[in-house]
Amino acid sequence: MYQDAPYFLSYSRRASRRIAGYVTAGTTRKADEKTSKLVCHLTEIAFKRCSLVIIGYPNLGGPKVRSNRGRQPLRIRPRFSRLLTVFLSAIHGAALILVFAIPLDWYWQAGIATLVISGFVYAMGDQVLFMVPWAVREATWRSDGTWTLTLVSGEQIEARLLASTFVSLRLLVLNFRCGLWYSRTVVLAPDALDAQLLRRLRVQLKLRGIANNSGSDALS
C-alpha cells in the first residue's frame, strides 16, 4: 500500500484540474456525469490518504513514532540529595520516638533502637552518600531497553528493571533484578538529578510501563 501512496496525491491534483475545466467549459449534462464520477474517485482517494496518515506513512505528514532504538542512552548518576536525607531522618527519627514511647524493658528498647539506627546508617550510605561498595553509583539505560549498573566498587552488572518500580512527581524508586537472587534499588528525589534528565526518565518509564503492561515481573 505504501508504494502506491505517492500516486494518490498526483491523481488527486489532476482530477481537481479536470473538474475545474468541465465547470468553466459550461457543459451541463456531460460535465455533471463526469464530475460525479470524479467526486467519487476523490472521496475514495481521501479515505485512502487518511488511512495512510493515521498509520503514520512518513511522506504524508502523519505522526512519526519514534523508535526506542534511536534514542540516546540515559545515564543516571545521582548526586547528594538533601530532600532524601530529610525524609530518611524523619522516618527513622519517628521510629525511635515510637520505640521509646512503648512500655518495654530497657534491653528491648535498646535492641530495637540499635536496629533502627543501623537501618538509617545503611540507607544513608547506600542511597545518599554512596559509601558502601555495593551501592549503585550510576545506572545506564540503553536504547535496546537493557540496563547496566555501575557500583561504587567499580563493578558493572547487567540488570532488569522490575515492574515494582515506583514513578511519581516527587519520588522515583527504581527496582532492579541482577541475576537470579541479587537485586538493587535506586531512590531518586527531585534534587538528585537534573530536572530535564529526571523529566525525561519519568516519561520514558511511564511509556515503557504502558507498553509492557503484560503481567511480567520485569520491564525490558
N, C-alpha and C positions, 0 to 999 in steps of 0.2 A: 504493500500500500504506500510506503514511503517513497518508492521510486517514481510513482505517478503523481506525487504531490506537486512538484513544480509546474506540471501542465494544467492544474486546476485554475491557478490564478491567471495564466496567459489566456486560457479558454474563456474565463470569465470576462476579461477585458475585451476580447474580440467580440463576444456575444453582446456586450453592452454597446459597443460601437454599432453593431448591426441593428440593434433596437432603435438607437438614435437615428440611423439612416432611414429606416422604414417610417418612423414617425414624421420626420421632416419631409419625406417624399410626398406625403399627402395621400398615399394609398390607404384604402379603408379595409375592405374585407380580407384581402391577402395579407395586409400588414397585421391585422388582428390575429389571424391564424398563426402566422409565424411568430408574432410577439408572444402569444400564449405558450407556444412550444418552447421558445427561448426562456420564458419566465420559469417554466417547469425545469428546464435544464439548470438555470441559475440557482433555483431552490435546492436542487439535488447537490449542486456543487457547494453551496453554502453549508449544507449539513455535513458533507464530507470534510470540508475545511474546518468546521467547528470541531469535528471529531479529532482531526489531526492536532488542533490547538490544545484540546483537552488532554490528549495523551502525551503532549509535550514534544511535538515534532520541532526540531531546532530552527528550521528555516522559516517557520510561520509565526514566530513570536510567541509561542506557547511557553508555559512555565518550564524552566530547566531544573531538573532535580540534580542537586549536587551529590556526587558520589563521595562516600567516606574515604575512598582510596586516594582522592585528590587533595585532601586537606593536610595541613602541616601537623606534625606530632605535637601533642600538648605536653609540655614539660612543667610539672608541678613541683616546685621547691618551696615549701612553706617557710616563713620566717617567724620570728618570735611574736607571739600573739598575747597582747595584754588582756583582750576580752576572754580568751580561753583560760588564762591564768586566774582572772577574777571568778570565772564560772567554776573552775575546779576548787578554788579556795572556798567559795561559798558552799558548795556541795559537801565537801569534806568537813568544813567547819560546822555546818548544821548537823552532820552525823556525829561529831564529837560532843556537841551540846546535848544531843539526844541520848548518847551513851551515858553521860554523867547525870542526866535527869532521871534515868531509870534506876529504881532502887535495887541495885545488885551489890554483891560483895566486891570489895576493892580489887581483888585479883581478876575477877571477871571484867570489871571496867577497864583495868589496866591492859588486859589482853586484847579486848575489842578495840580500845583506843590505839594500841600498837598496830593492829591490822589496818585501821582507818588511816593512820599517819603513813604507814608503808604504802598503801594504795595511792595516797596523794603524791608521795615522793616518786613512785614509779610512773604515775601519769604525767607528772611534770617532766621527768627525764625522757619519757618516750614521745610525748606529743608536743611539748613546748620548748624544752631546752635541747632536745636531741643529743643526750649524753650517753645513752646506753647503746652498745654496739648493734643491737638488733632493731633499733628504731629506723623507720623509713625516712631517709633524708630527701629523696627525690623519687617521683613517680612519672613515668613517661607513657603516654597513651598514643600508640602509633595509629596510622591511618587504616591498617587492616584490623583494628579492634583489639590487638594484643597490648598487654601492659608489662612494663619492666620496672621493678622496684630496685632502687639503689639504697642499700643500708648505710648506716654511719660507719660501719667497718669497711666499706668499700665493695662489699659483695653485691652482685647484681643477680636478681632472681626473676624468673618469669612468673606472672600471676594472672589470675582471672578475677574480674570484678563480679562480686556476688549480687544477687537480686535484693539482698537485705540492705544495700546501700541507701542511706537516707539523704534526701535532697530537699532543702528549703531555702528561703531567702536569707536566713540568719545563720544557718549551720549546714555543713556538708560532712557526712560521715561515710568514707569510702571503705568498704569491707572487701578484703582480697582473700582468695584461696591460693596458697602457694604449695603445690604438690598435693599429697593425699591428706595429711593431717595438719600441716602448718598453715596458719592464717595471720594476716596483719590488718591493722586498722589505721586509717589516716583521718584525723579530725581537723577540719578546716573552718576556722572562724572568719568573719568578714575582713579582719585586718591581717590575716595570714598570707594572703596573696594580693596581687594587683587586681584592682576592681574589674578591669576589662578581661583579664585572664579568668577570674572567678566567674564572671558572667558567661563567658564562652564555655567554660567547663560545665556550668549548670545547664545551659541549653543543650549541649551535646549529650549529657547524661539523661536528660528528660526525653530527648528524641530517641536515643538508644534504648531507653527503658520501655517506651511505647512500642518500638519495632520488635523488641524481644520479649513481649509480654506473653510468654507461652508456657509458664509454669516451671521454667528451668531454674536451677539454683545459681546460675551464673549468666552474666551478660557478656557476650563475646564482643 
